[in-house]
Amino acid sequence: MERAQKFHDISLQRFGVSIPRRGHTIDNLFAAFSADMDVAEAGANYSSVNLPFALGCVYAHDFEGACRMGVRSSIFRSPFFAGAGFVGVKYLASPD
């Protein structure tokens, strides 16, 4: 509570803004998804979208399994191939 009061006092002094004791109510909030999905070699990836299905994907340019990220080889076993290669994102819903 002490820090909150200090923040309130500094804001009022510096900006001439008085913050209500219970804070401000947020009526609308707009948020977006963002990611930097590096697959295998970070500078050699391709990205694509499938708009009807609201899907996004990032994949390695060669799918040759060149993985220089220090990943344990024991995770690459059937039915998966020995390498990095594909990441997908599904956008589920938006608020009404």
mmCIF file of the C-alpha atoms, coordinates in Angstrom:
data_MODEL
# 
_entry.id   MODEL 
# 
loop_
_atom_site.group_PDB 
_atom_site.id 
_atom_site.type_symbol 
_atom_site.label_atom_id 
_atom_site.label_alt_id 
_atom_site.label_comp_id 
_atom_site.label_asym_id 
_atom_site.label_entity_id 
_atom_site.label_seq_id 
_atom_site.pdbx_PDB_ins_code 
_atom_site.Cartn_x 
_atom_site.Cartn_y 
_atom_site.Cartn_z 
_atom_site.occupancy 
_atom_site.B_iso_or_equiv 
_atom_site.pdbx_formal_charge 
_atom_site.auth_seq_id 
_atom_site.auth_comp_id 
_atom_site.auth_asym_id 
_atom_site.auth_atom_id 
_atom_site.pdbx_PDB_model_num 
ATOM 1  C CA . MET A 1 1  ? 0.000   0.000   0.000   1.00 0.00 ? 1  MET A CA 1 
ATOM 2  C CA . GLU A 1 2  ? 2.939   2.285   0.742   1.00 0.00 ? 2  GLU A CA 1 
ATOM 3  C CA . ARG A 1 3  ? 4.320   1.956   -2.802  1.00 0.00 ? 3  ARG A CA 1 
ATOM 4  C CA . ALA A 1 4  ? 0.893   2.556   -4.325  1.00 0.00 ? 4  ALA A CA 1 
ATOM 5  C CA . GLN A 1 5  ? 0.528   5.786   -2.350  1.00 0.00 ? 5  GLN A CA 1 
ATOM 6  C CA . LYS A 1 6  ? 4.022   6.875   -3.417  1.00 0.00 ? 6  LYS A CA 1 
ATOM 7  C CA . PHE A 1 7  ? 3.148   6.200   -7.087  1.00 0.00 ? 7  PHE A CA 1 
ATOM 8  C CA . HIS A 1 8  ? -0.071  8.179   -6.679  1.00 0.00 ? 8  HIS A CA 1 
ATOM 9  C CA . ASP A 1 9  ? 1.736   11.147  -5.121  1.00 0.00 ? 9  ASP A CA 1 
ATOM 10 C CA . ILE A 1 10 ? 4.489   11.176  -7.777  1.00 0.00 ? 10 ILE A CA 1 
ATOM 11 C CA . SER A 1 11 ? 1.916   10.989  -10.611 1.00 0.00 ? 11 SER A CA 1 
ATOM 12 C CA . LEU A 1 12 ? -0.082  13.865  -9.159  1.00 0.00 ? 12 LEU A CA 1 
ATOM 13 C CA . GLN A 1 13 ? 3.029   15.982  -8.608  1.00 0.00 ? 13 GLN A CA 1 
ATOM 14 C CA . ARG A 1 14 ? 4.772   15.266  -11.924 1.00 0.00 ? 14 ARG A CA 1 
ATOM 15 C CA . PHE A 1 15 ? 1.825   15.110  -14.333 1.00 0.00 ? 15 PHE A CA 1 
ATOM 16 C CA . GLY A 1 16 ? -0.997  16.834  -12.486 1.00 0.00 ? 16 GLY A CA 1 
ATOM 17 C CA . VAL A 1 17 ? -2.996  13.619  -12.784 1.00 0.00 ? 17 VAL A CA 1 
ATOM 18 C CA . SER A 1 18 ? -5.073  12.327  -9.924  1.00 0.00 ? 18 SER A CA 1 
ATOM 19 C CA . ILE A 1 19 ? -5.602  8.571   -9.961  1.00 0.00 ? 19 ILE A CA 1 
ATOM 20 C CA . PRO A 1 20 ? -8.867  7.438   -8.317  1.00 0.00 ? 20 PRO A CA 1 
ATOM 21 C CA . ARG A 1 21 ? -8.395  5.393   -5.159  1.00 0.00 ? 21 ARG A CA 1 
ATOM 22 C CA . ARG A 1 22 ? -9.888  2.268   -6.805  1.00 0.00 ? 22 ARG A CA 1 
ATOM 23 C CA . GLY A 1 23 ? -8.114  2.903   -10.148 1.00 0.00 ? 23 GLY A CA 1 
ATOM 24 C CA . HIS A 1 24 ? -9.666  3.394   -13.576 1.00 0.00 ? 24 HIS A CA 1 
ATOM 25 C CA . THR A 1 25 ? -12.200 1.084   -15.210 1.00 0.00 ? 25 THR A CA 1 
ATOM 26 C CA . ILE A 1 26 ? -11.187 -0.335  -18.579 1.00 0.00 ? 26 ILE A CA 1 
ATOM 27 C CA . ASP A 1 27 ? -14.255 -0.668  -20.798 1.00 0.00 ? 27 ASP A CA 1 
ATOM 28 C CA . ASN A 1 28 ? -12.586 -1.791  -24.027 1.00 0.00 ? 28 ASN A CA 1 
ATOM 29 C CA . LEU A 1 29 ? -9.322  -3.643  -24.507 1.00 0.00 ? 29 LEU A CA 1 
ATOM 30 C CA . PHE A 1 30 ? -7.854  -4.616  -27.865 1.00 0.00 ? 30 PHE A CA 1 
ATOM 31 C CA . ALA A 1 31 ? -5.090  -7.217  -27.886 1.00 0.00 ? 31 ALA A CA 1 
ATOM 32 C CA . ALA A 1 32 ? -3.237  -9.077  -30.621 1.00 0.00 ? 32 ALA A CA 1 
ATOM 33 C CA . PHE A 1 33 ? -1.131  -12.184 -30.971 1.00 0.00 ? 33 PHE A CA 1 
ATOM 34 C CA . SER A 1 34 ? 2.528   -11.781 -31.852 1.00 0.00 ? 34 SER A CA 1 
ATOM 35 C CA . ALA A 1 35 ? 5.376   -14.274 -32.056 1.00 0.00 ? 35 ALA A CA 1 
ATOM 36 C CA . ASP A 1 36 ? 8.826   -14.741 -33.545 1.00 0.00 ? 36 ASP A CA 1 
ATOM 37 C CA . MET A 1 37 ? 8.929   -18.459 -34.252 1.00 0.00 ? 37 MET A CA 1 
ATOM 38 C CA . ASP A 1 38 ? 12.434  -19.396 -35.287 1.00 0.00 ? 38 ASP A CA 1 
ATOM 39 C CA . VAL A 1 39 ? 12.443  -22.890 -36.781 1.00 0.00 ? 39 VAL A CA 1 
ATOM 40 C CA . ALA A 1 40 ? 15.868  -24.547 -37.293 1.00 0.00 ? 40 ALA A CA 1 
ATOM 41 C CA . GLU A 1 41 ? 17.806  -21.641 -38.897 1.00 0.00 ? 41 GLU A CA 1 
ATOM 42 C CA . ALA A 1 42 ? 16.249  -18.371 -37.724 1.00 0.00 ? 42 ALA A CA 1 
ATOM 43 C CA . GLY A 1 43 ? 17.001  -16.427 -40.908 1.00 0.00 ? 43 GLY A CA 1 
ATOM 44 C CA . ALA A 1 44 ? 15.788  -19.064 -43.354 1.00 0.00 ? 44 ALA A CA 1 
ATOM 45 C CA . ASN A 1 45 ? 12.141  -19.666 -42.425 1.00 0.00 ? 45 ASN A CA 1 
ATOM 46 C CA . TYR A 1 46 ? 8.958   -19.273 -44.428 1.00 0.00 ? 46 TYR A CA 1 
ATOM 47 C CA . SER A 1 47 ? 5.603   -18.155 -43.029 1.00 0.00 ? 47 SER A CA 1 
ATOM 48 C CA . SER A 1 48 ? 2.104   -18.552 -44.342 1.00 0.00 ? 48 SER A CA 1 
ATOM 49 C CA . VAL A 1 49 ? -1.549  -18.287 -43.307 1.00 0.00 ? 49 VAL A CA 1 
ATOM 50 C CA . ASN A 1 50 ? -4.733  -20.147 -44.072 1.00 0.00 ? 50 ASN A CA 1 
ATOM 51 C CA . LEU A 1 51 ? -7.416  -17.485 -43.642 1.00 0.00 ? 51 LEU A CA 1 
ATOM 52 C CA . PRO A 1 52 ? -10.533 -19.705 -43.880 1.00 0.00 ? 52 PRO A CA 1 
ATOM 53 C CA . PHE A 1 53 ? -9.233  -21.849 -41.015 1.00 0.00 ? 53 PHE A CA 1 
ATOM 54 C CA . ALA A 1 54 ? -7.598  -18.933 -39.078 1.00 0.00 ? 54 ALA A CA 1 
ATOM 55 C CA . LEU A 1 55 ? -4.260  -20.774 -39.060 1.00 0.00 ? 55 LEU A CA 1 
ATOM 56 C CA . GLY A 1 56 ? -0.723  -19.473 -39.219 1.00 0.00 ? 56 GLY A CA 1 
ATOM 57 C CA . CYS A 1 57 ? 2.428   -21.501 -39.788 1.00 0.00 ? 57 CYS A CA 1 
ATOM 58 C CA . VAL A 1 58 ? 6.194   -21.146 -39.917 1.00 0.00 ? 58 VAL A CA 1 
ATOM 59 C CA . TYR A 1 59 ? 8.426   -23.784 -41.465 1.00 0.00 ? 59 TYR A CA 1 
ATOM 60 C CA . ALA A 1 60 ? 12.100  -24.465 -42.185 1.00 0.00 ? 60 ALA A CA 1 
ATOM 61 C CA . HIS A 1 61 ? 13.156  -23.629 -45.731 1.00 0.00 ? 61 HIS A CA 1 
ATOM 62 C CA . ASP A 1 62 ? 14.553  -27.059 -46.524 1.00 0.00 ? 62 ASP A CA 1 
ATOM 63 C CA . PHE A 1 63 ? 13.009  -29.581 -44.095 1.00 0.00 ? 63 PHE A CA 1 
ATOM 64 C CA . GLU A 1 64 ? 16.354  -31.376 -44.173 1.00 0.00 ? 64 GLU A CA 1 
ATOM 65 C CA . GLY A 1 65 ? 16.505  -31.757 -40.415 1.00 0.00 ? 65 GLY A CA 1 
ATOM 66 C CA . ALA A 1 66 ? 19.383  -29.319 -39.847 1.00 0.00 ? 66 ALA A CA 1 
ATOM 67 C CA . CYS A 1 67 ? 18.890  -28.518 -36.189 1.00 0.00 ? 67 CYS A CA 1 
ATOM 68 C CA . ARG A 1 68 ? 21.675  -26.542 -34.530 1.00 0.00 ? 68 ARG A CA 1 
ATOM 69 C CA . MET A 1 69 ? 19.768  -25.729 -31.350 1.00 0.00 ? 69 MET A CA 1 
ATOM 70 C CA . GLY A 1 70 ? 21.259  -28.410 -29.124 1.00 0.00 ? 70 GLY A CA 1 
ATOM 71 C CA . VAL A 1 71 ? 18.100  -30.520 -29.048 1.00 0.00 ? 71 VAL A CA 1 
ATOM 72 C CA . ARG A 1 72 ? 18.422  -34.051 -27.670 1.00 0.00 ? 72 ARG A CA 1 
ATOM 73 C CA . SER A 1 73 ? 18.364  -36.574 -30.507 1.00 0.00 ? 73 SER A CA 1 
ATOM 74 C CA . SER A 1 74 ? 16.234  -38.935 -28.387 1.00 0.00 ? 74 SER A CA 1 
ATOM 75 C CA . ILE A 1 75 ? 13.126  -36.797 -29.015 1.00 0.00 ? 75 ILE A CA 1 
ATOM 76 C CA . PHE A 1 76 ? 13.312  -37.518 -32.762 1.00 0.00 ? 76 PHE A CA 1 
ATOM 77 C CA . ARG A 1 77 ? 11.806  -40.957 -33.213 1.00 0.00 ? 77 ARG A CA 1 
ATOM 78 C CA . SER A 1 78 ? 8.962   -42.488 -35.195 1.00 0.00 ? 78 SER A CA 1 
ATOM 79 C CA . PRO A 1 79 ? 6.602   -41.084 -36.376 1.00 0.00 ? 79 PRO A CA 1 
ATOM 80 C CA . PHE A 1 80 ? 8.610   -37.811 -36.366 1.00 0.00 ? 80 PHE A CA 1 
ATOM 81 C CA . PHE A 1 81 ? 11.604  -37.087 -38.582 1.00 0.00 ? 81 PHE A CA 1 
ATOM 82 C CA . ALA A 1 82 ? 15.029  -36.195 -37.142 1.00 0.00 ? 82 ALA A CA 1 
ATOM 83 C CA . GLY A 1 83 ? 14.949  -32.416 -37.248 1.00 0.00 ? 83 GLY A CA 1 
ATOM 84 C CA . ALA A 1 84 ? 13.066  -29.221 -36.646 1.00 0.00 ? 84 ALA A CA 1 
ATOM 85 C CA . GLY A 1 85 ? 10.650  -28.057 -39.221 1.00 0.00 ? 85 GLY A CA 1 
ATOM 86 C CA . PHE A 1 86 ? 7.155   -26.751 -38.531 1.00 0.00 ? 86 PHE A CA 1 
ATOM 87 C CA . VAL A 1 87 ? 5.260   -24.545 -36.050 1.00 0.00 ? 87 VAL A CA 1 
ATOM 88 C CA . GLY A 1 88 ? 1.565   -23.734 -36.246 1.00 0.00 ? 88 GLY A CA 1 
ATOM 89 C CA . VAL A 1 89 ? -0.810  -21.306 -34.525 1.00 0.00 ? 89 VAL A CA 1 
ATOM 90 C CA . LYS A 1 90 ? -4.611  -21.468 -34.378 1.00 0.00 ? 90 LYS A CA 1 
ATOM 91 C CA . TYR A 1 91 ? -6.587  -18.331 -33.562 1.00 0.00 ? 91 TYR A CA 1 
ATOM 92 C CA . LEU A 1 92 ? -9.576  -19.541 -31.527 1.00 0.00 ? 92 LEU A CA 1 
ATOM 93 C CA . ALA A 1 93 ? -11.918 -16.626 -30.834 1.00 0.00 ? 93 ALA A CA 1 
ATOM 94 C CA . SER A 1 94 ? -12.428 -12.951 -30.252 1.00 0.00 ? 94 SER A CA 1 
ATOM 95 C CA . PRO A 1 95 ? -14.634 -11.340 -27.641 1.00 0.00 ? 95 PRO A CA 1 
ATOM 96 C CA . ASP A 1 96 ? -17.998 -10.177 -28.948 1.00 0.00 ? 96 ASP A CA 1 
# 
